[in-house]
């Protein structure tokens, strides 16, 4: 049986067991089954994890992805600014060393 709270729905001729719990029955990171009486560590509302370590790994992955997106966006904005200040001409903005 799955963990969570259950109730019977559609009880006219046949009764169906339905779960009220929107979360999965296994850890999002390692796929370890989550027991009925086990601690469940949630992240981002409805993502279950079996331990703080699994949850922390997902948090770190999400943070790294967000930093990557911000950096890409900042580089794109910097390139846009360089293009607009150059009057539409391509301008190289790197540092050059002369010997």
N, C-alpha and C positions, 0 to 999 in steps of 0.2 A: 504494500500500500504506500502511496506517496505521502510525503509530509505535508502539513498544512491543515487548514480547517475545511471540512467538507459539509455539504448539505445535499438534500435530495431535491431534484428539479423535475418538472414534468410528471407529476404524480397522478395522472388520470388512470391509465391502464398499466403503464410501465414506469418504474422509478429509475432515475439515472443519478449516479453519484458524481457531483461536480465539485471541483476545488475552488475555494475563494482565493487561494494564494496565487498571485500573478507571477511569482518567481519560479525559476527552474528548480529541479530537484538535485542538481549537481553544481559544484564549484565552477564558476565561469572561467577560471584560469586553468585549473588542473583536472577538471572533470570528476573530481572525487565526489561520490554520492554524499548528499547532506542528509543526515539522520533526523528523525522526528524530534529527538531531544538534544540534538547537537547545537552548539552555538553557530549562528549564521552571521557573517559580517557583510553588511550591505554597503554599496557604493553607487552613487549617481541614481538614487531612488530605488531601482528594482534589480540591481545586479548583485547576485549572491556570491559569497566567497566562503571557503571553509576555514580560513585563518587570516590573521592580520597580515601575514607575510604575502599570501596570494593577493590580497586586496592592495597592499602597498606596491607590489610589482605592477599591477594594473594602473595605479595612480601615477607611478613613475613613467610608464609607457605613454599614458595620456599627456602628462606634462611635457615629455620630450617631443611628442607630435605637435603639441600646441606651440612650443618654442620654434620648431622647424617651420611651421606655417607662418608665425610672426616674422621670422628672419626672411623668409621668401617674400612676404608682403612688403617688408621694409626695403629689400633690395629692388623690388619692382617699383616702389614709389621713388626711390633714389634715381633709378634709371629714367623714369618718367620726368622727374624734375630736371635732370641733366639734359634730356631731349628738348624740353620746353624752353629752357634758358639758352640753348644753343640755336634757337630758331629753326628747329626741325633737322638740324645737321647732327650727324653722329660725332660725338666728342668722347675721346678717351679720357677717363678720369683717374687712371693709375699713376703712381709715382714712378718717375724715371730717374735712374742714377747715371751720371756722366762721369767717366774716368778722366 
